[in-house]
Amino acid sequence: MANLVKVDDGRNLKGPQKAAILMLALGEDHCTRLFAMMHEDEIKEISSAMAQLGAIKADAVERICNEFVENIGSSGSLVGNYESTESLLMKALPRDRVSQIMEEIRGPAGRTMWDKLGNVHEEVLANYLKNEYPQTVAVVLSKVRADHAARVLSLLPDAFAMEVVMRMLRMETVQKDVLDGVERTLRSEFMSNLARSARRDAHELMADIFNNLDRQAETRFLNGLEERSREAAERIKSLMFTFDDLQRLSGSAIQTLLRSIEKDKLPIALKGASDKIKEMFLSNLSERAAKMLRDDMEGLGPVKLRDVDEAQGGIVVLAKELAAQGQIEIGSGKDEEVIY
């Protein structure tokens, strides 16, 4: 026999049960559209409540619907969350743009809170967790990947880390309300702060944008910016990494870069480069390879400035990628000050 939910006054029902009753009352079409706007965790919670409702009296359904209408009409305010925000954005913006905005709002990418924590750098996560209760840390580390948990654990103070280990060893199945509480705290305190702090400096962002402009557009924008704010223009220029800045690379870094450059791009890039840059690349090649490069440059004939800019821009991007991978160090050349 189906369980009958007691809803004489509605006060014994929890939010998911009320939502389940309301969605069933709205009908299959509306219910489907609402589910499409929800996070997977919300769908599971409401679906579970639906499955356990049993038979609901008509007057109880009417009471829940009336309560919903009264609350909406009298509150004068609404509660916003990630899912409702994303749904609204999808109606106004392309999907790629919405994904970019929501990723910035949410912080590190991931489908669930625990996926997101798995993408947070271990030092950042350890620095936050060391101020939490050992039991909370035990719950968190039990939910993230083992390799990530190991790195975080190794960064915690020894005594605290051992207390966390002991809690993890004694920990049985975590109750859902406890897990939900930890997740809510992480989302509201840690992840939201992380998303705000991870936002890039505006000058760094503009330096990257300017790096991707062609030479004429870059000059035009920088000159225009200097007229309005010389300080901003100088800061952006100091953050930009251009083809000429390759002179700052060490000999070994240049050789690493040379091994990664597409062979047909280098002659075009050097065609519009200064003699100093040309000599830097040529001097890091064998005599035979340097002669071949000179022959390739001479054999090109006239080259469009746009093609030169594109080739140089591609090499700059490649240098940045190699630096991000730790294969080379940008700014490790002669101009850097060294302390012995």
C-alpha positions in Angstrom: 0.0 0.0 0.0 1.4 3.4 -0.9 2.6 5.7 1.9 0.3 8.7 2.4 2.2 11.9 3.2 0.6 13.8 6.0 0.0 17.3 4.7 -2.9 18.6 6.7 -1.2 22.0 7.3 1.9 21.6 5.1 4.3 22.3 8.0 5.6 18.8 8.2 6.8 18.8 4.6 10.4 19.7 3.6 11.3 21.8 0.6 12.1 18.8 -1.8 8.7 17.3 -1.0 6.8 20.5 -1.6 8.7 21.0 -4.9 7.9 17.4 -5.9 4.2 17.9 -5.3 4.1 21.2 -7.1 6.0 19.7 -10.2 3.6 16.7 -10.3 0.7 19.1 -10.2 2.1 21.2 -13.1 2.0 18.2 -15.4 4.6 16.2 -17.4 5.5 18.9 -20.0 6.2 21.7 -17.4 7.9 19.2 -15.1 10.2 18.1 -17.9 11.2 21.7 -18.7 11.9 22.4 -15.0 14.1 19.3 -14.7 16.1 20.5 -17.7 17.0 23.7 -15.9 18.2 21.9 -12.7 21.5 20.6 -11.5 21.9 16.9 -11.4 22.0 16.9 -7.6 18.7 18.8 -7.5 17.1 16.4 -9.9 18.1 13.4 -7.8 16.8 15.1 -4.6 13.4 16.0 -6.0 13.0 12.7 -7.9 13.7 10.8 -4.7 11.0 12.9 -2.9 8.6 12.2 -5.7 9.1 8.4 -5.5 8.3 8.4 -1.8 5.3 10.7 -1.8 2.6 8.0 -2.2 -1.0 9.2 -2.7 -1.6 12.9 -2.1 -5.1 14.2 -1.4 -6.4 16.9 -3.7 -6.9 19.5 -0.9 -3.3 19.0 0.1 -2.1 19.6 -3.5 -4.2 22.7 -3.7 -2.8 23.9 -0.4 0.8 23.5 -1.6 0.0 25.3 -4.9 -1.7 28.2 -3.0 1.3 28.5 -0.7 3.6 28.7 -3.6 1.5 31.5 -5.3 1.2 33.4 -2.0 5.0 33.2 -1.3 5.9 34.4 -4.8 3.3 37.2 -4.7 4.1 38.5 -1.2 7.8 38.1 -0.8 8.9 40.8 -3.3 12.2 39.0 -3.6 13.7 35.9 -5.2 16.6 33.7 -4.4 19.2 33.3 -7.2 21.6 30.4 -7.6 24.0 29.1 -10.2 21.5 27.0 -12.0 18.8 29.7 -12.4 21.5 32.2 -13.5 22.8 29.8 -16.1 19.3 29.1 -17.4 18.6 32.8 -17.8 21.9 33.5 -19.5 21.2 30.6 -22.0 18.2 32.6 -23.2 20.2 35.6 -24.1 23.8 34.5 -25.0 25.5 31.8 -27.0 26.2 28.5 -25.2 30.0 29.0 -25.4 29.8 32.5 -23.8 27.5 31.2 -21.0 30.0 28.4 -20.3 32.8 30.9 -20.0 30.8 33.2 -17.7 29.6 30.3 -15.4 33.1 28.9 -15.2 34.4 32.2 -13.9 31.6 32.5 -11.4 31.8 28.9 -10.2 35.6 28.7 -10.0 37.6 25.7 -11.1 35.7 23.5 -13.6 33.9 20.4 -12.6 30.4 18.8 -12.8 30.0 18.5 -9.0 31.5 20.3 -6.0 33.9 17.4 -5.5 35.0 17.5 -9.1 35.7 21.2 -8.6 37.8 20.6 -5.5 39.8 18.1 -7.5 40.8 20.9 -9.8 41.9 23.3 -7.1 45.6 23.4 -6.6 46.7 21.4 -3.6 48.5 24.3 -1.9 45.3 26.5 -2.1 43.1 23.7 -0.8 45.5 22.7 2.0 45.8 26.3 3.1 42.0 26.5 3.5 41.5 23.1 5.1 44.2 23.6 7.8 41.8 26.0 9.5 38.9 23.6 9.5 37.9 20.8 11.9 39.8 17.5 11.3 36.5 15.7 10.8 35.5 18.2 8.0 38.9 17.7 6.3 38.5 13.9 6.6 35.1 14.2 4.8 36.6 16.4 2.1 39.7 14.2 1.5 37.5 11.1 1.3 35.5 12.6 -1.5 38.3 13.8 -3.8 40.7 11.7 -5.9 43.2 9.7 -3.9 46.2 11.3 -5.7 44.9 14.8 -5.0 44.0 13.9 -1.4 47.6 12.6 -0.9 49.1 15.9 -2.1 46.8 18.0 0.1 47.5 15.7 3.1 51.3 16.1 2.7 51.0 19.9 2.9 49.0 20.0 6.2 50.8 20.4 9.5 52.0 17.0 10.7 50.0 16.7 13.9 46.9 18.0 12.2 47.4 15.6 9.2 47.7 12.6 11.5 44.5 13.6 13.3 42.8 13.8 9.9 44.2 10.3 9.0 42.8 8.9 12.2 39.4 10.4 11.6 39.4 9.0 8.0 40.3 5.5 9.4 37.4 5.6 11.9 35.0 7.2 9.5 31.9 5.2 8.5 29.4 6.2 5.9 28.9 9.9 6.1 25.3 10.9 6.7 23.7 12.8 3.8 22.9 15.9 5.9 26.5 16.1 7.1 27.8 15.8 3.6 25.3 18.4 2.3 26.4 20.8 5.1 30.1 20.4 4.2 29.3 20.9 0.5 27.2 24.1 1.2 30.0 25.5 3.3 32.6 24.8 0.7 30.4 26.3 -2.1 29.5 29.5 -0.2 32.8 30.2 1.5 35.7 28.6 -0.3 34.7 28.2 -3.9 33.0 31.6 -4.2 36.0 33.4 -2.7 38.3 31.3 -4.9 36.4 32.4 -8.0 36.6 36.1 -7.0 40.3 35.9 -6.2 41.1 34.0 -9.4 39.9 36.8 -11.6 42.7 38.1 -13.7 44.1 41.6 -13.4 42.6 43.8 -16.1 46.0 44.9 -17.4 47.2 41.3 -17.8 44.1 40.5 -19.7 44.6 43.5 -22.0 48.2 42.6 -22.5 47.2 39.1 -23.7 44.6 40.7 -26.1 47.2 43.2 -27.4 49.6 40.3 -28.0 47.1 38.8 -30.4 46.5 41.9 -32.4 48.4 42.4 -35.7 51.2 45.0 -35.5 49.2 47.9 -37.0 46.2 47.4 -34.7 48.5 46.9 -31.7 50.3 50.2 -32.4 47.0 52.0 -33.0 45.5 50.9 -29.7 48.6 51.5 -27.7 49.0 55.0 -29.1 45.3 55.7 -28.4 45.7 54.4 -24.9 48.8 56.5 -24.2 46.8 59.6 -25.0 44.2 58.7 -22.4 46.3 57.0 -19.8 50.0 56.8 -20.2 50.3 54.8 -16.9 47.9 52.1 -18.1 49.7 51.9 -21.5 53.1 51.5 -19.9 51.8 48.8 -17.6 50.3 46.9 -20.4 53.5 47.2 -22.5 55.5 45.9 -19.6 53.2 42.8 -19.4 53.2 42.1 -23.1 55.5 39.4 -24.5 56.3 40.2 -28.1 58.5 38.6 -30.8 61.3 41.0 -29.9 61.2 39.8 -26.3 62.5 36.5 -27.4 65.9 38.1 -27.0 65.4 37.6 -23.3 65.5 33.8 -23.7 68.7 31.9 -22.9 70.5 29.9 -25.5 69.1 26.6 -24.3 65.6 28.0 -24.3 66.0 29.2 -27.9 67.2 25.8 -29.0 64.2 24.2 -27.3 61.9 26.7 -29.1 63.6 26.0 -32.4 62.9 22.3 -32.1 59.2 23.0 -31.7 58.7 25.7 -34.4 57.2 24.6 -37.7 60.1 24.8 -40.2 58.1 26.8 -42.8 57.1 29.5 -40.2 60.5 30.6 -39.0 61.8 32.0 -42.3 58.6 34.1 -42.7 58.8 35.3 -39.1 62.5 36.3 -39.4 61.8 38.1 -42.7 60.4 41.0 -40.8 62.6 40.7 -37.7 65.5 42.9 -36.6 69.1 41.9 -37.4 69.6 41.2 -33.7 66.7 38.7 -33.6 67.8 37.0 -36.8 71.4 36.6 -35.5 70.1 35.2 -32.2 68.2 32.4 -34.0 70.9 31.7 -36.6 73.7 31.5 -33.9 71.7 28.8 -32.1 71.7 26.6 -35.2 74.4 24.4 -36.7 76.3 26.0 -39.6 74.5 23.8 -42.1 71.0 24.6 -40.6 71.8 28.3 -40.4 72.8 28.3 -44.1 69.5 26.5 -45.1 67.5 29.1 -43.0 69.2 32.0 -44.8 68.6 30.4 -48.2 64.9 29.9 -47.2 64.6 33.5 -46.2 66.1 34.8 -49.4 64.0 32.4 -51.5 60.8 33.8 -50.1 60.9 37.1 -51.9 58.4 39.8 -50.8 56.2 38.7 -47.9 53.0 40.3 -46.7 53.2 42.1 -43.4 50.1 40.2 -42.2 51.9 36.8 -42.9 54.9 38.0 -40.9 52.8 39.1 -38.0 50.9 35.8 -38.0 54.1 33.7 -38.1 55.8 35.8 -35.3 52.6 35.6 -33.2 52.5 31.8 -33.6 56.1 31.6 -32.3 55.3 33.9 -29.4 52.3 31.7 -28.4 54.5 28.6 -28.7 57.1 30.1 -26.4 54.4 30.9 -23.8 53.1 27.3 -24.0 56.6 25.9 -23.5 57.1 28.2 -20.6 53.7 27.1 -19.1 54.9 23.5 -19.4 58.2 24.3 -17.7 60.3 23.4 -20.7 61.7 27.0 -21.0 61.9 30.0 -18.8 60.8 33.3 -20.2 62.9 36.2 -19.0 66.0 34.1 -18.2 68.3 36.0 -20.5 71.2 38.4 -20.0 69.1 41.3 -18.8 68.0 39.5 -15.7 69.8 40.4 -12.5 71.5 37.5 -10.7 72.4 37.3 -7.1 75.2 35.0 -6.0 
